Amino acid sequence: MGAMNTTDRHDPQRLRDLADRLDCLTEDDFNLLTQTAPATTMSWRKRGTGPGYILAGNRVLYPRVEVEKFLRSKVREPRAANLVRDVL
């Protein structure tokens, strides 16, 4: 296996390809998906309120299964369903 040069380490597409092989999202892709700033996701990690993640060196990867669990925990009922439940 050849040595990785500096350019490879900073190639966003290569990082995405590697994360995809591990069934993960990169931090940038997670931020894009959730429309959050990097500072927000860092805060979630520090508080333990975000999805499970992998810390590899200074890289953060989010396993897709953890992202799915996190997003499912954010599902809200439509307001009309709440009104019907309150009436019954």
C-alpha positions as CSV (number, residue, x, y, z in Angstrom):
1,M,0.0,0.0,0.0
2,G,1.5,3.3,-1.1
3,A,2.1,6.3,1.1
4,M,-0.7,8.9,1.0
5,N,0.5,12.3,-0.1
6,T,-0.8,15.6,1.4
7,T,-3.1,16.2,-1.6
8,D,-4.9,12.9,-0.9
9,R,-5.6,13.8,2.7
10,H,-7.4,17.0,1.7
11,D,-9.4,15.6,-1.3
12,P,-13.1,15.9,-0.3
13,Q,-14.2,13.4,-3.0
14,R,-11.7,10.8,-1.9
15,L,-12.8,11.2,1.7
16,R,-16.4,10.8,0.7
17,D,-15.5,7.7,-1.3
18,L,-13.7,6.2,1.7
19,A,-16.6,7.2,4.1
20,D,-19.1,5.6,1.7
21,R,-17.1,2.3,1.8
22,L,-17.5,2.3,5.6
23,D,-21.3,3.2,5.2
24,C,-20.7,6.6,6.8
25,L,-21.2,10.2,6.1
26,T,-18.5,12.8,6.3
27,E,-18.9,15.7,8.7
28,D,-19.5,18.0,5.7
29,D,-22.1,15.7,4.2
30,F,-23.9,15.4,7.6
31,N,-23.9,19.2,7.9
32,L,-25.3,19.6,4.4
33,L,-28.0,17.0,5.1
34,T,-29.1,18.6,8.4
35,Q,-28.4,22.2,7.3
36,T,-26.3,22.8,10.4
37,A,-23.1,24.7,10.9
38,P,-19.9,22.7,11.9
39,A,-20.0,24.5,15.2
40,T,-23.5,23.1,15.9
41,T,-22.5,19.5,15.2
42,M,-19.4,20.0,17.3
43,S,-21.6,21.2,20.1
44,W,-23.9,18.2,19.7
45,R,-20.9,15.9,20.0
46,K,-19.6,17.6,23.1
47,R,-23.1,17.5,24.7
48,G,-23.8,14.0,23.5
49,T,-27.0,15.1,21.8
50,G,-26.2,14.3,18.2
51,P,-25.8,11.1,16.4
52,G,-23.2,8.5,17.2
53,Y,-19.9,9.1,15.4
54,I,-16.5,7.8,14.8
55,L,-13.5,9.9,15.6
56,A,-10.5,8.8,13.5
57,G,-7.6,11.2,14.1
58,N,-9.2,14.6,13.6
59,R,-11.8,13.3,11.2
60,V,-15.4,12.8,12.3
61,L,-17.5,10.2,10.4
62,Y,-21.2,9.5,11.0
63,P,-22.3,5.9,10.5
64,R,-25.4,6.0,8.3
65,V,-27.3,3.8,10.8
66,E,-26.6,6.4,13.6
67,V,-27.7,9.3,11.4
68,E,-30.9,7.4,10.6
69,K,-31.6,6.8,14.3
70,F,-30.9,10.5,15.1
71,L,-33.2,11.7,12.3
72,R,-35.9,9.3,13.3
73,S,-35.7,10.7,16.9
74,K,-36.5,14.1,15.4
75,V,-39.7,13.1,13.7
76,R,-42.7,15.2,14.7
77,E,-46.3,14.5,14.4
78,P,-48.3,16.7,12.2
79,R,-50.2,19.4,14.1
80,A,-53.6,18.1,13.0
81,A,-52.8,14.7,14.6
82,N,-52.0,16.4,17.9
83,L,-55.4,18.3,17.8
84,V,-57.3,15.0,17.2
85,R,-55.4,13.3,20.0
86,D,-56.2,16.2,22.4
87,V,-59.9,16.1,21.5
88,L,-60.2,12.3,22.1
